[in-house]
Amino acid sequence: MLRDVNPRSSRTRPPAPGRPEPDQRLVEAVRAALAAAGDPERAERMRAYMKSAMPFRGVPAPALKRLCREVLPAHPVGDRASWEATVRTLWDDAAFREERYAALALTGHRGYRRWQDAGTLRLYEHLAVTGAWWDHVDEIAANRVGPILAGDPAAVAPVLLGWAAGEDVWLRRVAILAQLKAKVSTDTDLLRACLEPSLGRPEFFLRKAIGWALREYARTDPTWVLSYVAEQEDRLAPLSRREALKHHPPP
């Protein structure tokens, strides 16, 4: 049985002294809506598919999107510090995985777009490191960090280079996938630099990310990708090469 948690019980705790307060009404509204929409049988299937240690409520993705569209605007957060504190509370105190999905939805809500800048990277670093799985990390990379990079490459690129060469596999994946949707705006020097430290690494999620990043950019510039794959032939894992050339095999 999944552990049910009363959103008004042990998970409602005061912030540390000097820390911004989360919007607890929003936190409780999200938890209550997810509890009402849950399906225990579906929850077990979702948990098995995601190989998740954290239980699910059993709310499918379309229903979760509708729920967030209704609940998040009903409880607007007034300032940046409270917004980030609310995201962190939903995320860090989550008892069900959908609460983390809702936290990600809050980060991407159009009402808070003005706070999507380099100052938010520390938050996304925290979410990626503690989330540590592809469903969280890929959303952060492509749909949060990527747009911030596009808006302020001078500030964001050095951070990505640090992540790309760091110890955390999931931050490496964020760096590799951050330009997944950049298309003609892709900085190929940055892409190359973010791929370089992970070439030859054994981790599946890095090898897959390398291939995915190259495959997506091949839709824009197949010549560049074919040249890169040929250049790195001895260093690319077979999985990375196969993914990179999936839609554009060499002549």
KOLNUZA-307166 format. One line per field, with one value per residue: z, y, x of N, C-alpha, C in turn; residue number from 1. Coordinates in Angstrom, 2 decimals. Layout:
BEGIN
npz	Z, ...
npy	Y, ...
npx	X, ...
capz	Z, ...
capy	Y, ...
capx	X, ...
cpz	Z, ...
cpy	Y, ...
cpx	X, ...
pos	NUM, ...
end
This chain:
BEGIN
npz	0.00, -0.74, 1.05, 2.62, 3.09, 5.27, 4.21, 6.00, 8.15, 9.36, 7.33, 7.11, 8.07, 9.96, 8.33, 8.36, 10.57, 9.19, 6.62, 3.52, 3.48, 2.30, 0.15, 1.84, 1.50, -1.22, -1.45, 0.12, -1.30, -3.73, -2.87, -1.82, -4.09, -5.71, -4.12, -4.24, -6.91, -7.31, -8.16, -6.88, -8.08, -10.61, -9.69, -8.74, -11.12, -12.44, -10.73, -10.97, -13.68, -13.73, -12.05, -9.42, -6.17, -4.65, -3.90, -6.13, -6.68, -8.63, -10.73, -13.99, -16.68, -18.42, -16.76, -14.59, -15.70, -16.24, -13.64, -12.51, -14.08, -13.08, -10.26, -9.69, -10.72, -9.06, -6.65, -6.44, -6.16, -4.49, -4.55, -5.56, -3.78, -2.13, -4.06, -4.92, -2.48, -2.16, -4.33, -3.52, -1.15, -2.02, -3.50, -1.87, 0.34, -0.70, -0.74, -2.65, -6.07, -7.99, -6.70, -6.99, -9.75, -9.91, -8.62, -10.54, -12.57, -11.41, -11.49, -14.19, -14.82, -16.54, -15.16, -13.63, -15.23, -15.38, -13.57, -14.59, -14.97, -14.84, -12.13, -11.15, -11.55, -9.47, -8.03, -9.95, -10.18, -7.66, -7.86, -9.94, -8.94, -6.61, -7.62, -9.58, -11.72, -14.98, -15.73, -14.28, -14.71, -17.49, -18.18, -16.73, -18.01, -20.83, -20.87, -18.90, -18.06, -20.65, -22.03, -20.36, -20.84, -23.55, -23.27, -21.80, -22.50, -21.81, -19.04, -18.36, -19.80, -18.63, -16.23, -17.15, -18.31, -16.05, -14.78, -16.74, -16.51, -13.97, -11.00, -10.71, -12.30, -13.25, -13.45, -15.43, -17.49, -17.71, -18.69, -21.18, -22.49, -22.54, -24.79, -26.35, -27.69, -29.20, -31.91, -34.80, -33.29, -31.80, -30.00, -31.18, -30.32, -27.56, -27.23, -28.07, -26.10, -23.82, -24.32, -24.42, -21.82, -21.11, -23.04, -23.64, -21.08, -18.85, -18.08, -18.72, -18.94, -19.60, -22.02, -23.57, -23.51, -24.88, -27.48, -28.00, -27.89, -30.09, -32.13, -32.18, -32.91, -35.40, -36.95, -37.64, -38.56, -40.19, -41.42, -39.74, -37.51, -38.60, -39.27, -36.72, -35.44, -37.02, -36.46, -33.74, -33.64, -32.36, -29.73, -29.12, -27.62, -28.77, -28.43, -28.26, -30.78, -32.45, -31.74, -32.44, -35.21, -36.04, -37.69, -39.72, -41.35, -42.19, -45.50
npy	-1.20, 2.26, 4.91, 7.17, 10.62, 13.18, 16.40, 18.47, 17.68, 16.29, 17.26, 19.93, 22.44, 24.92, 27.48, 27.65, 29.93, 33.16, 32.27, 32.47, 32.33, 29.69, 29.66, 28.43, 27.87, 27.36, 25.12, 23.24, 23.19, 22.05, 19.50, 18.50, 18.48, 16.63, 14.35, 13.96, 13.36, 11.01, 7.57, 4.54, 2.01, 2.69, 4.14, 2.25, 1.04, 3.20, 3.77, 1.45, 1.56, 3.87, 3.11, 3.98, 4.97, 6.63, 6.86, 7.06, 9.11, 8.37, 9.93, 10.65, 12.10, 14.02, 14.73, 15.74, 18.03, 19.54, 19.88, 21.42, 23.71, 24.73, 24.95, 26.32, 29.08, 29.95, 30.48, 32.74, 33.55, 36.04, 37.12, 36.68, 35.26, 33.88, 32.35, 30.63, 29.36, 28.04, 26.27, 24.71, 23.61, 22.05, 20.27, 19.24, 18.22, 16.34, 13.58, 12.05, 11.37, 12.97, 15.40, 16.52, 16.80, 18.76, 20.82, 21.33, 22.20, 24.58, 26.03, 26.50, 27.99, 30.50, 32.82, 33.34, 33.83, 35.94, 35.47, 33.63, 33.34, 33.66, 33.67, 31.70, 29.31, 27.98, 26.90, 25.08, 23.43, 22.22, 20.83, 19.05, 17.51, 16.36, 15.22, 13.39, 11.61, 10.66, 11.70, 14.02, 15.46, 15.81, 17.52, 19.77, 20.39, 20.84, 22.53, 24.46, 25.25, 25.47, 27.63, 29.74, 29.79, 30.55, 33.16, 34.44, 33.80, 34.40, 34.41, 31.90, 29.83, 29.36, 28.14, 25.80, 24.55, 23.97, 22.15, 20.15, 19.03, 18.13, 16.04, 15.02, 12.98, 13.64, 16.41, 16.66, 15.54, 17.47, 19.63, 18.60, 18.32, 20.82, 22.46, 21.25, 22.08, 24.17, 24.41, 26.31, 28.17, 26.92, 26.75, 25.51, 25.24, 25.34, 23.11, 21.04, 21.31, 20.63, 18.00, 16.77, 16.05, 13.77, 11.85, 8.52, 7.82, 5.42, 5.49, 4.83, 6.84, 9.08, 8.35, 7.95, 10.54, 12.01, 10.93, 11.66, 14.49, 15.01, 13.82, 15.44, 17.90, 17.22, 17.39, 20.00, 20.64, 18.39, 17.87, 18.91, 17.23, 14.67, 15.02, 15.46, 13.00, 11.27, 12.30, 11.73, 9.01, 6.88, 7.36, 7.71, 6.01, 3.00, 3.18, 5.97, 6.78, 5.40, 6.56, 9.22, 9.11, 8.26, 9.30, 10.33, 8.72, 8.03, 8.77
npx	0.85, 0.43, 1.90, -0.15, -0.36, -1.16, -1.62, -1.57, -0.15, 2.80, 4.37, 4.04, 5.91, 7.68, 9.65, 13.26, 14.97, 15.24, 14.93, 13.10, 9.52, 7.46, 4.54, 2.18, -0.50, -0.75, 0.91, -0.52, -2.90, -2.12, -1.27, -3.68, -5.33, -4.00, -4.23, -6.99, -7.32, -6.03, -5.22, -4.95, -4.35, -3.37, -1.24, 0.61, 1.40, 2.56, 4.66, 6.19, 6.92, 8.51, 10.48, 10.66, 11.60, 10.08, 6.65, 3.78, 0.87, -0.83, -1.80, -2.42, -0.44, -1.88, -4.07, -2.69, -1.52, -3.83, -4.75, -2.68, -2.91, -5.25, -4.91, -2.46, -2.62, -4.64, -3.55, -1.57, 1.90, 3.65, 6.29, 9.73, 11.41, 9.60, 8.32, 10.43, 10.90, 8.48, 8.53, 10.72, 9.72, 7.51, 9.00, 11.18, 9.85, 8.22, 6.01, 4.93, 5.46, 4.21, 3.98, 6.45, 6.45, 4.51, 5.88, 7.85, 6.17, 5.33, 7.72, 7.85, 5.63, 3.81, 3.27, 5.47, 7.57, 9.30, 11.25, 12.90, 15.96, 19.57, 19.94, 18.32, 19.51, 20.81, 18.70, 17.70, 19.88, 19.84, 17.37, 17.92, 20.06, 18.98, 16.67, 17.56, 16.89, 15.70, 13.16, 12.74, 15.14, 15.44, 13.35, 14.10, 16.53, 15.93, 13.69, 13.87, 16.57, 17.61, 16.11, 16.93, 19.66, 19.58, 18.69, 20.67, 23.51, 26.17, 26.28, 25.31, 26.60, 29.26, 28.49, 27.25, 29.46, 30.94, 29.19, 29.21, 31.70, 31.77, 31.28, 28.72, 26.46, 23.93, 23.87, 25.75, 24.24, 22.22, 23.76, 24.56, 22.12, 21.01, 20.80, 18.93, 16.62, 17.46, 18.06, 18.71, 20.00, 21.87, 24.86, 27.60, 30.21, 29.92, 28.25, 29.97, 31.95, 30.51, 29.90, 32.38, 33.71, 32.27, 32.50, 33.20, 32.55, 30.99, 28.30, 24.92, 22.93, 24.37, 25.56, 23.28, 22.22, 24.19, 23.94, 21.29, 21.34, 22.99, 21.49, 19.19, 20.30, 21.17, 18.92, 18.90, 21.51, 22.83, 25.27, 27.24, 26.93, 27.43, 30.11, 31.19, 30.66, 32.20, 34.71, 34.95, 34.89, 36.29, 35.82, 33.16, 30.48, 28.87, 26.05, 25.65, 26.54, 24.78, 22.30, 22.82, 22.99, 20.57, 18.49, 19.92, 21.91, 25.36, 26.65
capz	0.00, -0.72, 2.28, 2.45, 3.98, 5.48, 3.87, 7.11, 9.30, 9.62, 6.23, 7.27, 9.09, 9.80, 7.68, 9.24, 10.80, 8.12, 5.30, 3.00, 3.74, 1.14, 0.17, 2.34, 0.92, -2.52, -1.19, 0.59, -2.38, -4.68, -2.26, -1.71, -5.44, -6.15, -3.36, -4.74, -8.29, -7.37, -8.48, -6.31, -9.01, -11.60, -8.99, -8.71, -12.48, -12.71, -9.92, -11.56, -14.94, -13.47, -11.14, -8.44, -4.75, -4.14, -4.41, -6.96, -6.38, -9.71, -11.55, -15.31, -17.09, -18.86, -15.60, -13.78, -16.36, -15.99, -12.22, -12.28, -14.72, -12.22, -8.89, -9.56, -10.82, -7.98, -5.46, -6.95, -5.21, -4.72, -4.74, -6.03, -2.68, -1.73, -5.17, -4.83, -1.25, -2.41, -5.18, -2.72, -0.20, -2.77, -3.97, -0.81, 1.28, -1.45, -0.38, -3.88, -7.17, -8.66, -6.03, -7.65, -11.07, -9.69, -8.35, -11.84, -13.26, -10.81, -12.00, -15.58, -15.03, -17.23, -14.21, -12.98, -16.30, -15.16, -12.68, -15.29, -15.34, -14.30, -10.68, -10.81, -11.83, -8.23, -7.76, -10.88, -9.78, -6.53, -8.32, -10.75, -8.09, -5.69, -8.42, -9.98, -12.64, -16.28, -15.90, -13.73, -15.25, -18.89, -18.18, -16.26, -19.01, -22.10, -20.76, -17.90, -18.25, -22.05, -22.31, -19.63, -21.63, -24.76, -22.90, -21.18, -22.67, -21.15, -17.63, -18.17, -20.39, -17.68, -15.27, -17.83, -18.47, -14.76, -14.60, -17.71, -16.08, -12.55, -10.58, -10.70, -13.61, -13.70, -13.91, -16.75, -18.46, -17.94, -19.56, -22.52, -23.11, -22.38, -26.10, -27.10, -28.52, -29.69, -33.38, -35.47, -32.29, -31.06, -29.93, -31.36, -29.47, -26.22, -27.30, -28.11, -24.80, -22.83, -24.62, -24.30, -20.59, -20.92, -24.06, -23.05, -19.76, -18.98, -17.62, -19.77, -19.10, -20.31, -23.41, -24.23, -23.65, -25.96, -28.74, -28.15, -28.22, -31.47, -33.03, -32.33, -33.69, -36.79, -37.68, -38.09, -39.29, -40.25, -41.84, -38.54, -36.67, -39.27, -39.12, -35.31, -35.17, -37.66, -35.72, -32.42, -33.87, -31.40, -28.36, -28.93, -27.35, -29.84, -28.19, -28.62, -32.24, -33.05, -31.52, -33.18, -36.66, -36.21, -38.81, -40.74, -41.46, -43.08, -46.89
capy	0.00, 3.52, 5.68, 8.41, 11.66, 14.33, 17.58, 19.43, 17.06, 16.46, 17.92, 21.38, 22.79, 26.31, 27.66, 27.97, 31.37, 33.91, 31.72, 32.92, 31.41, 29.24, 29.89, 27.15, 27.61, 26.72, 23.77, 22.38, 23.03, 21.07, 18.17, 18.06, 18.19, 15.38, 13.26, 13.74, 12.86, 9.82, 6.24, 3.65, 0.97, 3.34, 4.57, 1.14, 0.86, 4.34, 3.61, 0.38, 2.04, 4.87, 2.51, 5.05, 4.66, 7.47, 6.46, 7.94, 9.21, 7.74, 10.97, 10.64, 13.39, 15.02, 15.20, 16.56, 19.34, 20.28, 20.22, 22.54, 24.91, 25.25, 25.24, 27.28, 30.48, 30.29, 30.85, 33.42, 33.82, 37.45, 37.57, 35.63, 34.42, 32.98, 31.41, 29.60, 28.59, 27.16, 25.19, 23.83, 22.88, 21.00, 19.30, 18.58, 17.54, 15.49, 12.18, 11.41, 11.91, 14.03, 16.67, 17.07, 17.26, 20.04, 21.81, 21.70, 23.01, 25.92, 26.74, 26.87, 28.70, 31.78, 33.92, 33.55, 33.82, 37.02, 34.99, 32.63, 33.95, 32.94, 33.55, 30.52, 28.10, 27.26, 26.11, 23.96, 22.51, 21.45, 19.92, 17.99, 16.63, 15.60, 14.45, 12.29, 10.65, 11.31, 12.43, 15.36, 16.12, 16.21, 18.70, 20.89, 20.73, 21.35, 23.52, 25.48, 25.77, 25.84, 29.00, 30.71, 29.87, 31.34, 34.56, 35.03, 32.80, 34.77, 34.03, 30.50, 28.88, 28.91, 27.22, 24.51, 23.93, 23.39, 20.95, 19.13, 18.41, 17.82, 14.65, 14.57, 12.49, 14.29, 17.75, 16.45, 15.34, 18.78, 20.41, 18.01, 18.47, 22.18, 23.06, 20.27, 22.75, 25.43, 24.41, 27.13, 28.99, 26.08, 27.12, 24.22, 25.19, 24.97, 21.72, 20.21, 21.39, 19.92, 16.58, 16.28, 15.34, 12.53, 10.86, 7.38, 7.46, 4.20, 5.62, 4.77, 8.10, 10.01, 7.90, 8.23, 11.99, 12.43, 10.59, 12.44, 15.87, 15.03, 13.50, 16.61, 18.94, 16.73, 17.87, 21.35, 20.65, 17.01, 17.85, 19.11, 16.03, 13.59, 15.32, 15.25, 11.56, 10.70, 12.79, 11.09, 7.60, 5.97, 7.74, 7.62, 4.69, 2.57, 3.73, 7.39, 6.88, 4.93, 7.59, 10.43, 8.90, 7.55, 9.84, 10.84, 7.81, 8.54, 8.32
capx	0.00, 1.15, 1.75, -0.89, 0.17, -2.02, -0.83, -1.52, 0.48, 4.22, 5.07, 3.90, 6.89, 8.08, 10.95, 14.38, 15.07, 15.87, 14.60, 11.79, 8.42, 6.69, 3.10, 1.68, -1.83, -0.54, 1.45, -1.60, -3.88, -1.56, -1.32, -5.07, -5.84, -3.38, -4.84, -8.35, -7.27, -5.20, -5.75, -3.93, -3.92, -2.50, -0.03, 1.57, 1.94, 3.44, 5.86, 6.99, 7.48, 9.54, 11.45, 10.75, 11.50, 9.01, 5.33, 2.96, -0.55, -1.58, -2.43, -1.78, 0.13, -2.87, -4.83, -1.79, -1.42, -5.08, -4.77, -1.75, -3.47, -6.31, -4.50, -1.36, -3.05, -5.57, -2.77, -0.36, 2.98, 3.89, 7.67, 10.63, 11.90, 8.51, 8.14, 11.46, 10.66, 7.33, 9.04, 11.58, 8.88, 6.83, 9.99, 11.96, 8.96, 7.29, 5.81, 4.48, 6.25, 3.48, 4.24, 7.64, 6.02, 3.83, 6.93, 8.42, 5.16, 5.37, 8.89, 7.64, 4.36, 4.05, 3.18, 6.76, 8.58, 10.27, 12.31, 13.69, 17.23, 20.72, 19.81, 17.52, 20.27, 21.10, 17.50, 17.63, 20.95, 19.32, 16.33, 18.53, 20.88, 18.12, 15.72, 18.44, 16.28, 15.52, 11.90, 12.95, 16.33, 15.27, 12.49, 14.92, 17.53, 15.42, 12.61, 14.16, 17.93, 17.80, 15.67, 17.77, 20.89, 19.31, 18.52, 21.87, 24.56, 27.43, 26.20, 24.92, 27.56, 30.27, 27.87, 27.09, 30.78, 31.27, 28.38, 29.60, 32.95, 31.68, 31.12, 27.33, 26.04, 22.69, 24.22, 26.36, 23.16, 21.61, 24.64, 24.53, 20.80, 20.47, 20.52, 18.15, 15.62, 18.04, 18.02, 19.72, 20.70, 22.81, 26.27, 28.26, 31.40, 29.46, 27.80, 31.17, 32.62, 29.70, 29.99, 33.75, 34.08, 31.51, 32.83, 33.89, 32.02, 30.19, 26.92, 23.90, 22.20, 25.24, 25.69, 22.00, 22.09, 25.09, 23.31, 20.05, 21.70, 23.48, 20.37, 18.33, 20.97, 21.26, 17.74, 19.24, 22.78, 23.33, 26.67, 28.07, 26.83, 28.16, 31.53, 31.55, 30.64, 33.38, 35.88, 34.99, 34.53, 36.92, 35.47, 31.72, 29.92, 27.95, 24.71, 25.67, 26.66, 23.52, 21.28, 23.18, 22.81, 19.30, 17.73, 20.85, 23.06, 26.41, 26.49
cpz	0.00, 0.58, 1.97, 3.49, 4.07, 5.20, 4.98, 8.31, 9.32, 8.50, 6.26, 8.41, 8.88, 9.10, 8.71, 9.42, 9.68, 6.73, 4.83, 3.27, 2.43, 1.26, 0.56, 1.81, -0.42, -2.34, -0.80, -0.49, -3.41, -4.11, -2.19, -3.07, -5.96, -5.41, -3.89, -6.12, -8.41, -7.66, -8.00, -7.27, -10.08, -10.95, -8.97, -10.07, -12.81, -11.95, -10.51, -12.85, -14.69, -12.57, -9.97, -7.01, -4.11, -4.71, -5.34, -6.36, -7.42, -10.54, -12.90, -15.75, -17.57, -17.70, -14.71, -14.38, -16.11, -14.55, -11.94, -12.92, -13.86, -10.88, -8.82, -9.71, -9.70, -6.72, -5.92, -5.84, -5.52, -4.98, -5.05, -4.92, -2.22, -2.81, -5.09, -3.59, -1.43, -3.29, -4.35, -1.71, -0.89, -3.15, -2.83, 0.14, 0.58, -0.87, -1.59, -5.06, -7.91, -7.98, -6.62, -9.07, -10.95, -9.37, -9.64, -12.64, -12.71, -11.31, -13.43, -15.85, -15.59, -16.28, -13.54, -13.98, -16.05, -14.26, -13.32, -15.82, -14.65, -12.79, -10.23, -11.01, -10.58, -7.82, -8.67, -10.64, -8.64, -6.99, -9.12, -9.88, -7.18, -6.43, -9.02, -10.79, -13.88, -16.39, -15.36, -14.52, -16.68, -19.03, -17.75, -17.35, -20.21, -21.94, -19.67, -18.15, -19.69, -22.38, -21.57, -20.36, -22.87, -24.44, -22.36, -21.29, -21.93, -19.69, -17.45, -18.69, -19.41, -16.63, -15.91, -18.01, -17.16, -14.48, -15.50, -17.27, -14.62, -12.27, -10.73, -12.12, -14.13, -14.10, -15.24, -17.81, -18.74, -18.91, -21.00, -23.23, -23.09, -23.71, -26.97, -28.06, -29.19, -31.21, -33.97, -34.50, -31.50, -31.15, -30.01, -30.56, -28.05, -26.20, -27.27, -26.74, -23.72, -23.08, -24.22, -23.00, -20.41, -22.02, -23.42, -21.66, -19.89, -18.68, -18.79, -20.01, -19.69, -21.77, -24.21, -24.48, -24.78, -27.31, -29.03, -28.57, -29.67, -32.46, -33.25, -33.14, -35.15, -37.61, -38.27, -38.98, -39.33, -40.63, -40.64, -37.70, -37.31, -39.14, -37.69, -35.00, -35.80, -36.91, -34.40, -32.50, -32.79, -29.97, -28.09, -28.63, -28.50, -29.67, -28.62, -30.13, -32.92, -32.91, -32.37, -34.66, -36.99, -37.45, -39.95, -40.81, -42.41, -44.49, -47.19
cpy	1.25, 4.26, 6.96, 9.40, 12.78, 15.60, 18.60, 18.87, 17.35, 17.17, 19.43, 21.81, 24.22, 26.41, 27.94, 29.48, 32.06, 33.41, 32.27, 31.87, 30.98, 29.67, 28.57, 26.84, 26.91, 25.30, 22.82, 22.16, 22.01, 19.67, 17.63, 17.69, 16.88, 14.19, 12.93, 13.09, 11.52, 8.54, 5.23, 2.56, 1.55, 3.74, 3.47, 0.92, 1.99, 4.21, 2.54, 0.84, 2.98, 4.33, 3.46, 4.52, 5.46, 7.00, 7.50, 8.04, 8.46, 8.73, 10.99, 12.03, 14.40, 15.60, 16.09, 17.95, 20.17, 20.76, 21.43, 23.82, 25.54, 25.74, 26.35, 28.73, 30.92, 30.74, 31.53, 33.72, 35.21, 37.88, 36.37, 34.69, 33.44, 31.94, 30.28, 28.74, 27.62, 25.99, 24.20, 23.02, 21.75, 19.89, 18.52, 17.79, 16.60, 14.08, 11.37, 12.13, 13.04, 15.39, 17.33, 17.52, 18.61, 21.15, 22.27, 22.55, 24.43, 26.70, 27.23, 27.66, 30.10, 32.98, 34.26, 33.56, 34.86, 36.58, 33.87, 33.29, 33.19, 32.79, 32.34, 29.23, 27.30, 26.39, 24.89, 22.95, 21.61, 20.42, 18.76, 17.00, 15.77, 14.78, 13.22, 11.20, 11.39, 12.12, 13.85, 16.12, 16.60, 17.43, 19.93, 21.34, 21.46, 22.54, 24.56, 26.08, 26.22, 27.24, 30.06, 30.89, 30.74, 32.82, 35.23, 34.05, 33.13, 34.35, 32.53, 29.51, 28.45, 27.94, 25.84, 23.81, 23.31, 22.13, 19.82, 18.38, 17.96, 16.35, 14.13, 14.22, 13.28, 15.74, 17.68, 16.30, 16.66, 19.60, 19.91, 18.33, 19.90, 22.84, 22.15, 20.92, 24.01, 25.54, 25.31, 28.02, 28.19, 26.64, 25.82, 24.12, 24.78, 23.52, 20.77, 20.16, 20.64, 18.41, 16.00, 15.52, 13.99, 11.51, 9.73, 7.01, 6.28, 4.38, 5.67, 6.13, 9.21, 9.62, 8.20, 9.73, 12.52, 12.15, 11.41, 13.88, 15.97, 14.74, 14.70, 17.70, 18.52, 17.13, 19.26, 21.37, 19.24, 16.93, 17.99, 17.84, 14.87, 13.79, 15.05, 13.76, 10.89, 11.07, 12.05, 9.59, 6.67, 6.25, 7.63, 6.18, 4.29, 3.12, 5.20, 7.56, 6.48, 5.97, 8.83, 10.30, 8.27, 8.01, 10.35, 9.92, 8.39, 8.01, 7.10
cpx	0.88, 0.88, 1.01, -0.41, -0.83, -1.23, -0.74, -0.76, 1.97, 4.96, 4.90, 4.81, 7.33, 9.43, 12.03, 14.46, 15.82, 15.58, 13.26, 10.73, 7.76, 5.24, 2.44, 0.29, -1.71, -0.03, 0.32, -2.65, -3.40, -1.67, -2.74, -5.64, -5.26, -3.98, -6.22, -8.35, -6.55, -5.95, -4.71, -3.45, -2.99, -1.18, 1.02, 2.20, 2.92, 4.76, 6.78, 7.66, 8.65, 10.65, 11.73, 10.68, 10.37, 7.67, 4.73, 1.56, -1.38, -2.36, -1.74, -1.38, -0.92, -3.68, -3.97, -1.63, -2.66, -5.14, -3.88, -2.27, -4.56, -5.78, -3.45, -1.81, -3.98, -4.85, -1.48, 0.63, 3.53, 5.31, 8.56, 11.08, 10.83, 8.23, 9.16, 11.27, 9.50, 7.73, 9.84, 10.75, 8.13, 7.80, 10.63, 11.08, 7.98, 7.23, 5.36, 5.13, 5.53, 3.66, 5.49, 7.32, 5.30, 4.84, 7.59, 7.45, 5.15, 6.58, 8.65, 6.38, 4.63, 3.97, 4.50, 7.90, 9.66, 11.42, 13.13, 14.97, 18.35, 20.66, 19.02, 18.31, 20.59, 19.91, 17.46, 18.75, 20.48, 18.28, 16.93, 19.30, 20.01, 17.07, 16.37, 17.75, 15.82, 14.24, 12.00, 14.03, 16.12, 14.36, 13.28, 15.89, 16.93, 14.48, 12.80, 15.55, 18.15, 17.34, 16.49, 19.10, 20.69, 19.22, 19.76, 23.04, 25.85, 27.44, 26.02, 25.96, 28.65, 29.73, 27.73, 28.43, 31.25, 30.49, 28.86, 30.85, 32.91, 31.42, 29.70, 26.87, 24.85, 22.93, 24.96, 25.27, 22.44, 22.45, 24.58, 23.23, 20.26, 20.13, 19.65, 17.17, 16.16, 18.04, 19.11, 20.49, 21.72, 24.23, 27.07, 29.55, 31.02, 28.98, 28.99, 31.85, 31.84, 29.71, 31.35, 34.04, 33.38, 31.72, 33.63, 33.42, 31.07, 28.71, 25.94, 23.27, 23.06, 25.38, 24.41, 21.85, 22.98, 24.45, 22.07, 20.36, 22.18, 22.36, 19.47, 19.02, 21.13, 20.05, 18.00, 20.48, 23.36, 24.80, 27.59, 28.08, 27.59, 29.66, 32.00, 31.63, 31.85, 34.65, 36.07, 34.69, 35.07, 36.50, 33.98, 31.31, 28.99, 26.54, 24.65, 25.71, 25.35, 22.41, 21.56, 22.82, 21.46, 18.54, 18.62, 22.07, 24.10, 26.22, 27.34
pos	1, 2, 3, 4, 5, 6, 7, 8, 9, 10, 11, 12, 13, 14, 15, 16, 17, 18, 19, 20, 21, 22, 23, 24, 25, 26, 27, 28, 29, 30, 31, 32, 33, 34, 35, 36, 37, 38, 39, 40, 41, 42, 43, 44, 45, 46, 47, 48, 49, 50, 51, 52, 53, 54, 55, 56, 57, 58, 59, 60, 61, 62, 63, 64, 65, 66, 67, 68, 69, 70, 71, 72, 73, 74, 75, 76, 77, 78, 79, 80, 81, 82, 83, 84, 85, 86, 87, 88, 89, 90, 91, 92, 93, 94, 95, 96, 97, 98, 99, 100, 101, 102, 103, 104, 105, 106, 107, 108, 109, 110, 111, 112, 113, 114, 115, 116, 117, 118, 119, 120, 121, 122, 123, 124, 125, 126, 127, 128, 129, 130, 131, 132, 133, 134, 135, 136, 137, 138, 139, 140, 141, 142, 143, 144, 145, 146, 147, 148, 149, 150, 151, 152, 153, 154, 155, 156, 157, 158, 159, 160, 161, 162, 163, 164, 165, 166, 167, 168, 169, 170, 171, 172, 173, 174, 175, 176, 177, 178, 179, 180, 181, 182, 183, 184, 185, 186, 187, 188, 189, 190, 191, 192, 193, 194, 195, 196, 197, 198, 199, 200, 201, 202, 203, 204, 205, 206, 207, 208, 209, 210, 211, 212, 213, 214, 215, 216, 217, 218, 219, 220, 221, 222, 223, 224, 225, 226, 227, 228, 229, 230, 231, 232, 233, 234, 235, 236, 237, 238, 239, 240, 241, 242, 243, 244, 245, 246, 247, 248, 249, 250, 251
end
